[in-house]
Amino acid sequence: MTTDVISVDDVTPLRKVDNILETRGIKSVPVMRAGRLVGIVSRANLVKALATEPEEPTLEVSSTDREIREMVMGELASHAKAFAGSNVVVRDGVIHLSGTFRSIEAVQAVRVAAEAIPEVTRVEDHTEHYPVLPGI
């Protein structure tokens, strides 16, 4: 068990939390306020938050990234029953998949379709998988 716990304050910028998760190779981090635990941020939470964060005025999404996202979203739409909710963020040809998928096979199908797009340089999977239960 780790004795040196890595944590962030509740006012830590999202980009810094992202950097901590990436550089430390961890999937979640406790959030502290005045020395008390107030929550936990997972990689999936962070991707969702960053995806909805307002764009910085100097940061523009390229037309290529926009086109890649449209193609991936089209693939998701063709398999609507495979996922409960998803998000796709494309930055510099890198696709970030997040959200909830009903099976690992659904994620793999989207990943294969995404990797087949010529301008895609990498696909990062930040998804959660929940099996479909009978009768639901």
Sequence and secondary structure as in RCSB ss.txt:
>XXXX:A:sequence
MTTDVISVDDVTPLRKVDNILETRGIKSVPVMRAGRLVGIVSRANLVKALATEPEEPTLEVSSTDREIREMVMGE
LASHAKAFAGSNVVVRDGVIHLSGTFRSIEAVQAVRVAAEAIPEVTRVEDHTEHYPVLPGI
>XXXX:A:secstr
  SS   EETT  HHHHHHHHHHHT SEEEEEETTEEEEEEEHHHHHHHHHHS   TT    HHHHHHHHHHHHH
HHHTGGGEEEEEEEEETTEEEEEEEES HHHHHHHHHHHHTSTT  EEEEEEEE    TT 
